[in-house]
Amino acid sequence: MNFPFFGKKEEKEPESFGALPSQHAFAAESLQDLLAPPGIEVSNDYLKIGSLYTKTLFIFSYPNTLSSGWFSPVVNLDKGFDIAMYLDPIDTAMALKNLRKKVAQIESQLMEQQEKGLVRDPLLESSYKNIEELRDQLQQAQERLFHFGVYMTLYAPDVKSLEKYENELSGMLEGRMIYIKPTLFQHLEGFQTTLPLAIDKIQVYNPMNTLPISTIFPFDSAELTSDKGILYGINMHNNGLIIFDRFSLENANMVVFAKSGSGKSYFTKLEILRSLMMGVDVLIIDPENEYQALAEAVGGGYFKISLSSEHRVNPFDLPPIPPDEAPSDVLKSHVLSVTGLLKIMLGEITPTEEALLDQALLETYAAREITPTSDFAGKTPPLLGDLQTVLESIEGGADIAKRLEKYTRGTYAGFLNSPSNVSIRNRLTVFNIRDLEEELRPIAMYMILNFMWSLIRAEFKKRLLIVDEAWVLMKYADGANFLFGMAKRGRKYYLGITTITQDINDFLRSPFGMPIVTNSSLQLLLKQSPATIDVIGTTFNITEAEKMILLEAGVGEGILFAGLRHAAIHVIASYTENKLATTKPEEMLAKAKEAQ
């Protein structure tokens, strides 16, 4: 919607400046032809301007009290309309004279009721009290009175849609005891009133003092500032600081959607740096080697997972047993997680094959004296090769064992078939999977997440888990299910999960995509492409104006949702933070030359 004018009400048409010279007259006429619609059809209940239908509404009645921000739902209504507001100051001396007369009338009515012994009228007494307070405020120059008019011109492709918009707007306002009417037989004048000409041709107004008028101020924005937490950026609505602690929300999960090059990794690095200073540990799955410099700068752990890397993670590692959980429950949960990993590795499997896998896994652990009824603390976990051996000995398991052979003896041997030699005891730990083949990336992400989850459950600490390019894992049902389970249960273990993706279509195509979004109290939307903006609009229920913000946003600009509040954000960094967080090729090249 547009706000063509917010100012003093005018009573007269603008004065004519006389005839223009002939050469200027032609130019002015051409400009009018360019701006004017092809035609206007005037009806008693609407106007048809070109192919659009329009009608103008005005507010004619308000309740006794107005709450701050009551006009915000109207402003944020996802419809096409213009709003014009007119204020005309009333002379204070004249206002006091009229109010004195009104007070006398009310006093007379109250005395008459008292003499007749009638039941007291609370509404009349309240009006008397309010007028007296207003007189005091006007006398002391604490308030001023205005003639105030509000007009709204709706636009729709057809008459039926126009009536639907009017009913929706009327219902929204009537719920607040605010009533509107259409400008019957005056829609042309109403349309001209909402044009940016500052001419009120309807002149339907209410006398209002300063305080209630301030409640209609439409350009309000949610404050995302608290006394503790970290700086996320600048509120582009009011230039305030966006500071809060994500762990103070109902959960600490966050989703980040943005197109490539819009600043999502930059934002994440700044949050990591500032969270580390507040005592939060951070775990990262890095698919593009963007966090190595950050890890080295803060003395964090950095592990490169690839076929030729010396760093290994054994998916069969036994999880530490939390103090409040039974060993049997921990082992069964771990077996289910390993089954999910194997299903990603093997592709589609039948229910019979899944049952065989479950049997083989239990026998593989039992061969190392690891059973639900035993004390398996300190036991050496099996390897993937041990599972293959067990499958070869089970009737019907030879085919599954053959499909696992490329991970034990074939091209991918060593990647999953070696004891673990990594630790996540550092304050910051990064697992880099950039050099893995595309086929192995979702397997590695699942394996690392399972490894992290086992240690997160065992030790209660304030942590962030960053899953970059989460759509890679979301393409697989078991991977998406595992990530959703972590997002849902993370709060119990003081964990906040950040899922980052540039492909929102692939992310939401998963049946677990939308549940992950709804289980995240924080959502950050940075610059979006025209191809995805409709999906973003439907998913987050944003207005057309907010869609334009996302389409035209610069690097590091977007909209941050925190619970029910949201605001346009501009991510900023100090000079030192920028050097650590930047991913711009030219800045990274300059930094490399400086290091040399």
Secondary structure, DSSP 4 states (H G I P E B T S, - for coil): -EEEEEEEPP-SPPPP--PPPHHHHHHHHHHHHHHS-S-EEE-SS-EEETTEEEEEEEEEE--S---TTTTHHHHT-SS-EEEEEEEEEPPHHHHHHHHHHHHHHHHHHHHHHHHTTPPP-HHHHHHHHHHHHHHHHHHTTS--EEEEEEEEEEEESSHHHHHHHHHHHHHHHHTTT-EEEE-TT-HHHHHHHTSTT---SS---EEEEHHHHHHT--------B-SSSEEEEEETTT--EEEE-GGGSS---EEEE--TTSSHHHHHHHHHHHHHHTT-EEEEEESSS-SHHHHHHHT-EEEE-STT-S----TTPPPP--TTS-HHHHHHHHHHHHHHHHHHHH-S--HHHHHHHHHHHHHHHHTTT--TTS--TTPPP--HHHHHHHHHHSTT-HHHHHHHHHHHTSTTTTTSSS-------SSEEEEE-TTS-GGGHHHHHHHHHHHHHHHHHHS---EEEEETTTHHHHTSHHHHHHHHHHHHHGGGGTEEEEEEES-HHHHHHSTTHHHHHHT-SEEEEE---TTTHHHHHHHHT--HHHHHHHHH--TTEEEEEETTEEEEEE----HHHHHHH---HHHHHHHHHHH-
